[in-house]
Amino acid sequence: MKIILIVEGSYPYIFGGVASWIQMLITGMPEHEFEVIAISSSREEASQWRYPQPDNLTRVHDVYLMDYLALSEGRGPRLSPAEAQACLDWFAFAGHADLEKALPMLADPKRLGNPLTYLASPAFWPWLMERYRQETPYGSFHAYVQSWHAMVVPALSLLQQDYPKGDIYHAVSTGYAGLLAASLRFKHRKPFILTEHGIYAREREQELWQAAWPEAEFKPRWVDYFYHLAQCAYRTADRTVALTSEARAIQLGLGLPSERSVVIPNGVSYERFAQLPRLALDSAARGFVCGAMVRLVPIKDIQTMLHAAALASRQLPELELWIMGPVDEEPTYAEECRALVHELELDSFVRFLGLVEVTEYLPHVDVLLLSSVSEGQPLAILEGMAAAIPWICTDVGGCRELLEGSDSQDTAPAGCLVPPGDPEAMAERLVQLCRAPETRTAMGQAGRERVERKYRLSQVTEAYRKLYDEVVSGWPG
């Protein structure tokens, strides 16, 4: 079986939870051939592989969204009135849009034509002018058009490229990856599976409201656009996988048909982490070590963690904080974090270790921290739990289900939850756990047992193996 994974802003160029999951999925199914369509914003983002290439990964196809800036106009559209209307329904983010008709048109350069030429053609331009009159009649028309170009042209350019044919397409998010998978499902008449590690549309919404661009008057349309892309994927995918029951409920609320929805959690190599010794059992004889397995990027909110460490250190002079993860993904943010360490006078006990082999450090860690503002179901939490280390996590995504459990056999917590963006709450929990070694041991043991029972990598791999076989064997023709 040839499986085409479609990935946006991740594998193999970004180190992190989703990319690590992809690497584990590919290596866990050596009997299948994989190809990856890697969607990156720019060529600079796809300059270096972060993972060794598995033997059964035969090719990576790179696509760059910002390449649309180099487009020049070309042939115009050749659409019937019904086809032109189907495309406009899609651009209107209409829930009734005929995706089976619209997506093949949008992806066909012989029918839709060049994206720039299409937007200026009678098939689109009058519709756009009417939208302008309805939405922002007193705003800048030029800015309005540019906003539409920035939104639509990258997607059309993405769809109109050539891609491999596989036995199944597997998108690892909605957004551009899910849109492309939906289009290829219709083009090649092959099934499409969607896995969401987080709720992509909600994450983009959060980023958009905080970003300086686009202008405030255009933000609502961009938010609607990403929810529209999500609904295109939900309506088209033959199966959509959520990591948790909570995430599945959100997907259903956004329009996912329940009969095509399944839950498959993340998993880790239990043996790799469970065999690690627990050297951090007597913090009285050494420093109290807090660890963080995390990328230095804004969504992880490292600065809240640093403020929490500063507050806790007033009562815990023996405190150390080891931050394990790549620092080069967003250099500006990483530098802001380093500057904050100096400003808060934390230089003596905060260490940025970079991308390291975490199994060499985890035996010395007393408590692990996660201060993210958004998460799916973090692999880092599962790795720490398998190593019997308690957690202090923000109450986002699937963190609560991991730490508190989801069934009657989960009788003890594996850590503590705190609100996002609340360094005082995180510091308070840090102090409490430092002074309660028995509690730390009990939480660590509860976490290890939970991973052994429900979150082993072998269980996840087998679930996807069965899902691939089920969907492909049930595909007509």
C-alpha positions in Angstrom: 0.0 0.0 0.0 1.3 3.5 -0.9 0.2 6.1 1.7 0.6 9.8 0.8 0.9 11.9 4.0 0.1 15.6 3.5 1.7 17.8 6.1 1.7 21.6 6.7 4.6 23.4 8.4 6.0 20.3 10.1 7.7 17.1 9.0 10.5 16.7 8.1 11.7 20.2 8.6 10.3 21.1 12.0 11.1 19.2 15.2 8.1 18.7 17.4 5.2 16.6 18.5 3.4 16.2 15.1 6.6 15.6 13.2 7.8 13.0 15.7 4.4 11.3 15.4 4.8 11.2 11.6 8.3 9.7 12.0 7.0 7.0 14.4 4.0 6.2 12.1 6.2 5.7 9.1 8.8 3.6 10.8 6.1 1.6 12.6 4.7 0.3 9.3 7.7 -0.9 7.3 5.4 -3.0 5.2 3.9 0.1 3.6 5.4 2.7 1.3 5.0 6.3 2.3 5.4 9.6 0.4 5.1 13.0 2.0 3.8 16.2 0.5 5.4 18.8 2.7 3.6 22.2 2.6 5.9 25.0 3.8 5.4 28.7 3.9 8.7 29.4 2.1 11.8 27.6 0.9 13.8 28.9 3.8 11.6 27.0 6.2 12.3 23.7 4.4 16.1 23.9 4.3 17.1 21.1 6.7 15.7 17.7 7.6 15.3 17.2 11.3 14.7 13.4 11.1 16.6 10.6 9.5 14.8 9.3 6.4 13.1 6.0 7.0 13.7 3.3 4.4 10.0 3.1 3.5 9.7 6.9 2.9 10.5 7.0 -0.8 10.0 10.6 -1.6 9.2 14.1 -0.1 7.4 16.5 -2.4 8.0 20.1 -1.4 5.4 22.8 -1.9 5.9 26.5 -0.9 2.9 28.7 -0.3 4.8 31.9 -0.7 5.8 30.9 -4.3 2.5 32.5 -5.3 4.3 35.9 -5.1 6.3 34.9 -8.2 3.2 34.1 -10.3 2.4 36.1 -13.4 -0.9 36.1 -15.3 -1.6 33.4 -17.8 -4.6 31.8 -19.5 -8.1 32.7 -18.4 -10.9 30.4 -17.1 -12.9 28.1 -19.3 -15.9 27.3 -17.1 -19.5 26.7 -17.9 -22.0 28.9 -16.0 -22.7 26.0 -13.6 -19.0 25.4 -13.0 -18.3 29.1 -12.4 -21.1 29.3 -9.9 -19.8 26.2 -8.1 -16.4 28.0 -7.7 -18.1 31.2 -6.4 -20.1 29.2 -3.9 -16.8 27.8 -2.6 -15.3 31.3 -2.3 -18.4 32.5 -0.5 -17.6 29.9 2.2 -21.1 28.5 1.6 -21.9 25.4 3.6 -23.9 24.1 0.6 -21.0 24.4 -1.9 -20.7 21.3 -4.1 -17.2 20.3 -3.2 -17.1 17.4 -5.7 -17.7 19.9 -8.4 -15.8 23.0 -7.1 -12.5 21.4 -6.0 -11.7 19.7 -9.3 -12.4 23.0 -11.1 -10.2 25.0 -8.7 -7.4 22.5 -9.1 -7.5 22.3 -12.9 -5.4 25.0 -14.6 -7.0 24.2 -17.9 -10.4 24.9 -16.6 -10.0 27.6 -14.0 -6.9 29.0 -15.6 -4.1 30.9 -14.0 -5.1 32.0 -10.4 -4.2 35.7 -11.0 -6.0 35.8 -14.3 -9.0 34.1 -12.9 -9.4 36.6 -10.1 -9.4 39.4 -12.6 -11.7 37.6 -15.0 -15.5 38.1 -15.5 -15.9 34.8 -13.7 -14.8 36.3 -10.4 -14.2 40.0 -10.6 -17.9 41.2 -10.6 -18.6 38.9 -7.7 -15.7 40.4 -5.8 -16.8 43.9 -6.4 -20.3 43.1 -5.1 -18.8 41.5 -2.0 -16.8 44.7 -1.4 -19.9 46.9 -1.7 -21.6 44.7 0.9 -18.8 44.3 3.4 -16.5 47.4 3.3 -18.1 50.0 1.1 -16.0 52.8 2.7 -12.7 50.9 3.1 -9.8 50.8 0.7 -10.7 48.7 -2.4 -7.1 48.1 -3.1 -6.5 46.7 0.4 -9.7 44.6 0.1 -8.5 43.0 -3.2 -5.0 42.4 -1.8 -6.5 40.6 1.2 -8.4 38.3 -1.1 -5.3 37.7 -3.2 -3.3 36.7 -0.1 -6.0 34.4 1.0 -7.0 32.7 -2.3 -4.0 32.7 -4.6 -1.8 30.5 -2.4 -4.6 27.9 -2.1 -5.2 27.9 -5.8 -1.5 27.6 -6.6 -1.2 24.8 -4.2 -4.1 22.9 -5.7 -3.0 23.3 -9.3 0.4 21.5 -8.9 1.1 17.9 -9.8 1.1 15.3 -7.0 1.7 11.6 -6.7 -1.1 9.1 -6.8 -1.4 6.8 -3.8 -3.7 4.2 -2.4 -4.8 6.6 0.3 -4.3 10.2 1.2 -3.7 11.1 4.9 -3.7 14.8 5.9 -2.3 15.6 9.3 -4.3 18.8 9.8 -7.2 20.7 8.1 -6.1 24.0 6.6 -4.1 23.7 3.4 -3.2 20.1 4.0 -6.8 19.1 4.4 -7.9 21.1 1.4 -5.2 19.5 -0.8 -6.2 16.0 0.4 -9.9 16.7 -0.3 -9.0 17.8 -3.8 -6.8 14.8 -4.5 -9.5 12.5 -3.3 -11.8 13.7 -6.1 -9.0 13.9 -8.7 -7.5 10.4 -8.2 -10.7 8.8 -6.8 -8.8 7.5 -3.7 -9.8 7.6 -0.1 -8.8 10.4 2.3 -8.1 10.1 6.1 -7.7 13.2 8.3 -5.9 13.3 11.6 -6.1 16.5 13.7 -3.5 16.8 16.5 -5.1 20.1 17.5 -8.1 21.9 16.2 -6.3 23.7 13.4 -9.0 26.3 12.7 -9.2 27.4 16.3 -5.4 27.7 16.5 -5.3 29.9 13.4 -8.2 32.0 14.8 -6.2 32.6 18.0 -3.1 33.6 16.0 -5.0 35.9 13.7 -6.6 37.9 16.5 -3.2 38.4 18.1 -1.2 39.2 14.9 -0.5 42.6 13.4 -1.6 41.4 10.0 -4.1 41.3 8.4 -5.8 44.6 9.2 -8.5 44.4 11.8 -11.3 44.8 9.2 -10.2 41.7 7.3 -9.5 39.4 10.3 -13.1 38.0 10.5 -12.9 36.9 6.9 -9.6 35.2 7.5 -11.0 33.4 10.5 -14.1 32.3 8.5 -11.7 31.1 5.7 -9.8 28.7 8.0 -13.1 27.3 9.4 -14.3 26.9 5.8 -11.1 24.9 5.0 -11.8 22.8 8.0 -15.4 22.1 7.0 -14.2 21.2 3.5 -11.9 18.5 5.0 -14.6 17.3 7.5 -17.2 16.9 4.7 -14.8 15.1 2.4 -12.7 12.8 4.6 -13.7 9.2 4.7 -12.5 9.0 8.3 -11.4 11.8 10.6 -9.3 11.0 13.6 -9.3 13.0 16.9 -6.8 12.3 19.6 -9.3 12.8 22.5 -13.1 12.6 23.0 -13.1 16.3 23.8 -11.4 17.1 20.4 -13.9 14.8 18.7 -16.8 16.8 20.2 -15.3 20.0 18.9 -15.0 18.5 15.4 -18.6 17.4 15.5 -19.7 20.9 16.5 -17.8 22.2 13.5 -19.7 20.0 11.1 -17.9 16.7 11.1 -20.3 13.8 10.4 -20.3 11.5 13.4 -20.4 8.3 11.4 -17.0 9.1 9.9 -15.4 10.1 13.2 -13.0 8.0 15.3 -10.7 8.6 18.3 -7.1 7.2 18.2 -4.8 8.7 20.9 -1.1 9.4 20.6 1.4 6.8 21.8 5.0 6.6 22.8 7.6 3.9 23.1 6.8 2.8 26.6 9.9 0.7 27.1 12.3 3.4 26.1 11.1 5.7 28.9 9.9 3.3 31.5 13.4 1.7 31.8 15.0 5.1 32.8 16.2 5.2 36.4 14.6 7.7 38.8 17.7 9.5 40.1 15.7 12.6 41.1 14.2 11.1 44.3 16.0 13.1 47.0 15.9 16.7 46.2 17.2 17.6 49.6 20.7 16.4 48.6 20.7 18.4 45.4 18.8 21.0 43.4 15.1 20.6 42.7 15.1 20.2 38.9 12.1 21.2 36.7 12.3 20.2 33.1 10.5 21.3 30.0 10.6 19.3 26.7 9.4 22.1 24.4 10.2 24.1 21.3 10.9 27.8 21.9 7.9 29.2 20.0 5.2 31.6 21.2 2.4 29.0 21.3 4.3 27.2 24.1 4.3 30.4 26.2 7.8 29.9 27.6 7.7 33.3 29.2 4.9 32.3 31.6 7.1 29.3 32.6 10.0 31.7 33.2 7.9 34.0 35.3 6.6 31.0 37.3 10.2 29.9 37.9 11.1 33.3 39.2 8.2 33.3 41.6 8.9 29.8 42.8 12.6 30.5 43.3 11.8 32.9 46.1 10.7 29.9 48.2 12.9 27.3 46.5 16.5 28.6 46.3 17.5 25.1 45.1 15.3 25.3 42.0 16.8 24.6 38.6 14.9 24.8 35.2 16.2 22.8 32.2 14.5 23.7 28.9 15.1 20.9 26.4 14.1 21.6 22.8 15.2 23.4 19.6 15.8 27.2 19.9 16.2 28.0 16.2 12.6 27.7 14.9 11.7 31.3 15.9 15.0 33.0 16.8 13.3 36.3 17.7 11.1 34.7 20.3 14.0 32.6 21.6 16.0 35.8 22.1 13.1 37.4 23.9 13.1 34.4 26.3 16.8 34.7 26.9 16.4 38.4 27.6 13.6 37.7 30.1 15.9 35.2 31.9 18.4 38.0 32.4 15.8 40.5 33.3 14.3 38.3 36.0 17.8 37.4 37.2 17.4 33.7 36.5 20.7 33.2 34.7 22.1 31.0 37.6 19.5 28.3 37.4 17.7 28.4 34.0 19.5 26.4 31.3 18.5 26.3 27.6 19.9 22.9 26.6 18.7 22.9 23.0 17.8 19.8 21.0 19.2 17.0 23.2 18.6 13.3 23.8 16.0 13.8 26.6 16.5 10.3 28.0 19.9 11.4 29.3 18.3 14.2 31.3 14.9 12.9 32.4 16.3 10.6 35.2 17.5 13.8 37.0 14.2 15.7 36.6 11.8 16.0 39.6 8.9 17.7 37.8 8.1 18.5 34.2 6.4 21.7 33.0 4.2 22.7 30.1 2.9 26.2 29.8 1.3 26.1 26.3 -1.7 28.2 25.3 -2.8 25.5 22.9 -2.1 21.8 22.5 -3.5 18.6 21.0 -2.3 15.6 23.0 1.3 16.3 23.6 3.8 13.4 23.1 6.1 15.1 25.6 3.5 14.6 28.4 3.3 10.9 27.5 7.0 10.5 27.4 7.4 12.1 30.9 4.5 10.0 32.2 6.2 6.8 30.9 9.3 7.9 32.8 7.2 8.3 36.0 7.8 12.0 36.3 4.8 14.2 37.5 3.6 17.1 35.4 2.4 20.6 35.9 0.5 21.6 32.7 -1.8 24.3 31.5 -5.4 23.1 31.1 -5.5 23.1 27.3 -6.3 20.5 24.7 -5.9 16.9 25.8 -3.7 17.7 28.8 -6.5 17.1 31.3 -7.4 13.7 29.9 -3.8 12.6 30.1 -3.2 13.8 33.7 -6.5 13.0 35.2 -7.6 10.0 33.1 -10.6 9.2 31.1 -12.1 5.9 32.5 -12.8 4.1 35.7 -9.3 2.6 35.9 -7.7 6.0 36.1 -8.0 6.5 39.8 -5.0 8.8 40.5 -3.7 12.0 38.8 -0.4 12.1 37.0 0.2 15.7 37.7 -1.4 19.1 38.2 -3.4 21.4 35.9 -3.1 25.2 36.0 -4.9 27.9 33.9 -2.9 29.1 30.8 -1.1 32.4 31.2 -1.1 32.1 35.0 2.5 32.1 36.4 1.3 32.5 40.0 -0.7 29.2 39.8 2.2 27.3 38.2 4.6 28.6 40.8 2.3 27.6 43.6 2.1 24.1 42.3 5.8 23.9 41.9 6.4 24.8 45.5 3.8 22.3 46.6 5.3 19.4 44.7 8.8 20.2 45.7 7.7 19.9 49.3 5.8 16.7 48.7 8.1 13.9 47.4 5.5 11.2 48.2 2.9 13.0 46.0 5.5 13.3 43.2 6.2 9.5 43.4 2.5 8.6 43.4 1.7 10.9 40.5 4.7 9.5 38.5 3.6 5.9 39.1 0.0 6.7 38.1 1.3 8.3 34.8 3.5 5.4 34.0 0.7 2.9 34.5 -1.6 4.9 32.4 0.8 5.0 29.5 1.5 1.3 29.8 -2.2 0.6 29.6 -3.5 3.0 27.0 -0.8 5.1 25.2 1.8 2.6 23.8 3.1 3.3 20.4 2.4 -0.2 19.3 -1.3 0.3 20.0 -1.4 3.4 18.0 0.4 1.9 15.0 -1.9 -1.1 15.0 -5.0 1.2 15.1 -3.8 3.1 12.0 -2.8 -0.1 10.3 -6.4 -1.4 10.7 -7.9 2.0 9.7 -5.9 2.1 6.5 -6.9 -1.5 5.6 -10.6 -0.8 6.4 -10.8 2.4 4.4 -8.9 1.1 1.4 -10.7 -2.2 1.3 -14.0 -0.5 1.5 -13.3 2.0 -1.2 -15.5 1.4 -4.3 -13.6 0.3 -7.4 
